[in-house]
Amino acid sequence: MKNDSPAFQFYPKDFLSDDKVVPLSLKEVGAYCLLLFHCWVEKGLRPEIEYLRGLCRNDPEFQKIWSRKLKRCFYLRGGRLQNRRLDRERQKQRSFKDKMIRAGKKSARMRWGGSSQAKRKNSQVKNKNKEATTLDNSSSLSSSSSSSSSPIKKEEEEEIIKLLLSQKYFPKDKEKLAKFLRELAEEYPEIDFLEEVKKKKAWWLKKPLTRKSNPYLQLRNWMRLAKKFSEEQRRQGLVGKRDAGREGSEKELSEKWVADYERLKEEYLRSEGLAEEEVDAFKFPSLREFALKRERESERGVFKTLSQELKDVREHYGKKEEKN
């Protein structure tokens, strides 16, 4: 007769201190363990003495050992010998198994119930997006209406697609990428996608894509974090609302920071022997990044000289230049 569970918990301290085990000799302990193991596997033992002797390797002294020491460790129930400690272990395992089954069913109900609601919501959103796409396609017969309804300008979209498709291990499906960008732009209309894609490309220089990467998911998460970061900046008063043309928020920054930024840029160009048009946006901080860094440092009471700022630029952006 097979047992549902192949094992049980064995507690050495309880076993060694049991008043039925303490007086047993070495041979008797071995015989007792063999009988316990068979009792667990077979859910009980037949009471015939010859059967029990066979389980204990046909020891010639088994009948004497059984009658004097081991018989009291078992009791008869339903025509089979049982052990009370093994009964408790079986009950513990059944209780734990029932508890896990109930928890699993509850978790499944919550998971699949929530999933069905989420699917219904997603289907409603997709239907709305399809309707909006249909309206956009119908209005795209005239160039003026298409340019006003598109969340990303045509030139920007082409440049973004070109940047992404040039990335190693990025999927080369241009139509799928264009559709994904339009959907993402509708979800995050306040984000400057071209600028954020350039930043993401710079980030990929440090942590490149692999064959197992999911670049679409990475882009979505990047835009979500960019929106969150932009909202935090706006609350701090560092970034103003973007207008329809997505103009930057540099106009609202301190004039002193603008002047310091221009001096830093001039010094960087002079020290590197570069013309202004040769400065790569991936390797030099934008005015907004410079202003945010300056704001954080001023809050901590840190004020750096021009040479220290220049050193920071080389440390943070020189590494990217070396990789290129």
C-alpha positions in Angstrom: 0.0 0.0 0.0 1.6 3.3 -1.1 1.6 6.4 1.0 0.7 9.8 -0.6 3.8 11.4 1.1 7.2 9.8 0.6 8.7 11.4 3.7 8.0 12.7 7.2 9.7 15.1 9.6 12.2 13.4 11.8 13.1 15.2 15.1 16.3 13.7 16.6 15.9 15.4 20.0 12.4 14.1 20.4 13.5 10.6 19.2 16.5 10.4 21.5 14.6 11.6 24.6 11.5 9.4 24.1 11.0 7.2 27.1 10.4 4.2 24.8 13.7 4.7 22.9 16.0 5.5 25.8 16.2 1.9 27.2 16.7 0.4 23.7 20.0 -1.2 22.8 21.8 -0.5 19.5 20.3 -3.5 17.8 16.8 -2.6 19.1 17.1 1.0 17.9 17.9 -0.3 14.4 15.0 -2.7 14.4 12.7 0.1 15.7 13.8 2.5 12.9 13.2 -0.2 10.2 9.7 -0.8 11.5 8.9 2.9 11.7 10.0 3.4 8.1 8.0 0.4 6.8 5.0 1.6 8.8 5.1 5.0 7.1 5.6 3.7 3.6 2.9 1.0 3.9 0.5 3.0 6.1 0.8 0.4 8.8 2.2 -3.1 9.5 0.7 -6.5 9.4 0.8 -8.0 12.9 2.3 -11.4 12.0 5.6 -12.0 13.8 7.2 -13.7 10.7 6.3 -10.7 8.6 7.8 -8.3 11.1 11.0 -10.5 11.4 11.4 -10.4 7.6 11.2 -6.5 7.7 14.1 -6.6 10.3 16.4 -8.8 8.1 15.2 -12.1 9.7 17.2 -11.5 12.9 17.1 -14.7 15.1 16.5 -12.7 18.2 13.7 -10.5 16.8 10.9 -12.3 18.6 12.5 -11.6 22.0 13.2 -8.0 21.0 9.7 -7.5 19.8 7.9 -8.9 22.8 10.1 -7.2 25.4 10.8 -3.7 23.9 9.2 -2.9 20.5 5.7 -4.1 20.8 4.7 -1.3 23.1 5.8 1.2 20.5 2.9 0.2 18.2 -0.9 -0.3 18.6 -3.4 -2.2 16.6 -6.0 -0.4 14.5 -8.1 -1.8 11.7 -6.1 -5.0 11.6 -2.7 -3.2 11.2 0.0 -2.0 13.6 0.3 1.8 13.8 2.6 4.3 15.5 1.0 7.3 17.3 3.9 9.7 16.4 3.6 8.8 12.7 -0.2 9.4 13.0 0.5 12.9 14.2 2.9 13.5 11.4 0.4 12.3 8.8 -2.3 14.6 10.3 0.1 17.6 10.2 0.9 16.9 6.5 -2.8 16.6 5.6 -3.6 19.9 7.5 -0.8 21.7 5.7 -1.8 20.3 2.3 -5.4 21.4 2.8 -4.3 24.8 3.9 -2.1 25.2 0.8 -5.0 24.0 -1.5 -7.3 26.6 0.0 -4.8 29.4 -0.3 -4.0 28.4 -3.9 -7.7 28.4 -4.9 -8.2 31.8 -3.2 -5.1 33.2 -5.0 -6.3 31.8 -8.4 -9.8 33.4 -7.9 -8.2 36.7 -7.1 -5.7 36.5 -10.0 -8.0 35.3 -12.7 -10.8 37.6 -11.5 -8.5 40.6 -11.6 -7.1 39.5 -14.9 -10.5 39.3 -16.5 -11.4 42.8 -15.4 -8.0 44.0 -16.7 -8.7 42.3 -20.0 -12.1 44.0 -20.3 -10.5 47.4 -19.5 -7.7 46.8 -22.0 -10.2 45.8 -24.7 -12.2 49.0 -24.1 -9.0 51.1 -24.4 -8.0 49.2 -27.6 -11.4 49.9 -29.1 -11.1 53.6 -28.3 -7.6 53.6 -29.8 -8.8 51.9 -32.9 -11.6 54.5 -33.3 -9.1 57.3 -32.8 -6.7 55.7 -35.4 -9.6 55.4 -37.9 -10.4 59.1 -37.4 -6.8 60.0 -37.8 -6.4 57.9 -41.0 -9.6 59.5 -42.5 -8.3 63.0 -41.7 -4.9 62.3 -43.1 -6.1 62.9 -46.6 -5.2 66.6 -46.1 -1.6 67.3 -45.1 -2.6 70.0 -42.7 -5.0 67.8 -40.7 -2.5 65.0 -40.5 0.3 67.1 -39.2 -1.9 68.5 -36.5 -3.4 65.1 -35.4 -0.1 63.2 -35.3 1.4 63.1 -31.7 4.9 63.0 -33.1 6.1 65.2 -36.0 6.9 63.2 -39.2 10.5 64.3 -39.2 11.0 63.4 -35.5 9.4 60.0 -36.0 11.7 59.2 -38.9 14.7 60.2 -36.9 13.6 58.2 -33.8 13.0 55.1 -36.0 16.4 55.5 -37.6 18.1 55.8 -34.1 16.3 52.8 -32.7 16.8 50.5 -35.8 20.5 51.2 -35.7 20.7 49.8 -32.2 22.1 46.2 -32.1 19.5 43.5 -31.3 16.6 46.0 -31.7 13.8 44.4 -33.9 14.0 45.6 -37.5 10.2 45.8 -38.1 9.8 49.4 -39.1 6.0 49.3 -39.3 5.6 47.7 -35.9 8.0 50.3 -34.4 6.1 53.2 -36.0 2.8 51.9 -34.6 4.4 51.4 -31.2 5.8 54.9 -31.1 2.4 56.5 -32.0 0.6 54.5 -29.3 3.3 55.5 -26.8 3.1 59.1 -27.8 -0.7 59.1 -27.2 0.0 57.6 -23.8 2.7 60.2 -22.9 1.9 63.3 -25.0 3.9 65.6 -22.7 7.2 63.7 -23.4 9.8 64.9 -25.9 10.3 61.5 -27.6 13.3 62.5 -29.7 15.2 63.7 -26.7 14.3 60.7 -24.5 15.2 58.2 -27.2 18.7 59.9 -27.5 19.1 59.5 -23.8 18.0 55.9 -24.0 20.6 55.3 -26.8 23.2 56.7 -24.5 22.1 54.4 -21.7 22.3 51.5 -24.1 26.0 52.3 -24.6 26.5 51.5 -20.9 24.1 48.5 -20.8 23.7 47.2 -24.3 20.7 45.1 -25.5 21.1 41.4 -25.7 19.2 38.7 -27.7 17.0 38.1 -24.7 16.2 41.8 -24.1 12.7 43.3 -24.6 13.5 46.8 -26.1 9.8 47.7 -26.5 9.2 47.1 -22.8 12.4 49.0 -21.9 11.2 52.0 -24.0 7.8 52.0 -22.4 9.3 51.9 -18.9 11.8 54.7 -19.9 9.0 57.0 -21.0 7.0 56.2 -17.9 10.0 57.2 -15.7 10.6 60.3 -17.9 7.0 61.4 -17.2 7.4 60.8 -13.5 10.8 62.7 -13.5 9.2 65.6 -15.4 6.4 65.8 -12.9 8.8 65.9 -10.0 10.8 68.7 -11.7 7.6 70.6 -12.4 6.6 70.4 -8.7 10.1 71.8 -7.8 9.5 74.7 -10.2 12.5 73.8 -12.4 10.5 72.8 -15.5 7.5 74.7 -16.9 4.7 73.2 -19.0 5.6 72.3 -22.5 3.7 74.1 -25.3 2.3 72.5 -28.5 5.7 72.8 -30.2 7.4 71.0 -27.2 9.8 73.9 -26.6 12.2 73.3 -23.7 11.9 74.8 -20.3 15.3 76.5 -20.4 13.5 80.0 -20.6 12.4 79.6 -17.0 15.8 78.7 -15.7 18.0 81.2 -13.8 19.9 83.6 -16.0 23.0 83.0 -13.9 22.8 79.2 -14.5 22.5 79.9 -18.2 25.6 82.0 -18.2 27.5 79.4 -16.1 26.4 76.7 -18.5 27.6 78.7 -21.6 31.0 79.3 -19.9 31.3 75.6 -19.0 30.5 74.6 -22.6 33.0 77.1 -24.0 35.7 75.8 -21.7 34.9 72.2 -22.7 35.0 73.0 -26.4 38.3 74.9 -25.9 39.9 72.1 -23.8 38.8 69.4 -26.2 39.6 71.4 -29.4 36.1 71.0 -30.8 33.7 73.2 -32.7 30.3 73.7 -31.2 28.5 71.7 -33.9 30.9 68.7 -33.0 29.5 68.4 -29.5 27.5 65.2 -29.3 24.3 65.5 -27.3 25.1 62.0 -25.8 28.4 63.3 -24.3 27.6 66.7 -23.0 24.8 67.6 -20.5 21.8 69.6 -21.6 21.0 72.9 -20.0 18.2 71.3 -18.1 20.5 68.6 -16.7 23.0 71.2 -15.7 20.4 73.2 -13.9 19.0 70.2 -12.0 22.5 69.2 -10.9 23.2 72.8 -9.8 19.9 72.9 -7.9 20.6 69.6 -6.0 24.1 70.7 -5.1 23.0 74.1 -3.8 20.4 72.4 -1.6 23.2 70.4 0.0 25.4 73.5 0.3 27.8 72.4 -2.4 29.2 75.2 -4.7 31.7 74.2 -7.3 34.2 76.2 -9.4 34.3 76.1 -13.2 37.2 73.6 -13.2 35.4 71.3 -10.8 32.3 71.4 -13.1 34.5 70.6 -16.1 36.0 67.7 -14.2 32.5 66.3 -13.5 31.6 66.6 -17.2 34.7 64.6 -18.2 34.0 61.9 -15.6 30.4 61.4 -16.5 30.5 61.9 -20.3 34.1 61.0 -21.2 33.3 57.3 -20.5 30.6 57.4 -23.1 32.9 59.0 -25.6 35.5 56.3 -25.1 32.9 53.6 -25.8 32.0 55.3 -29.0 
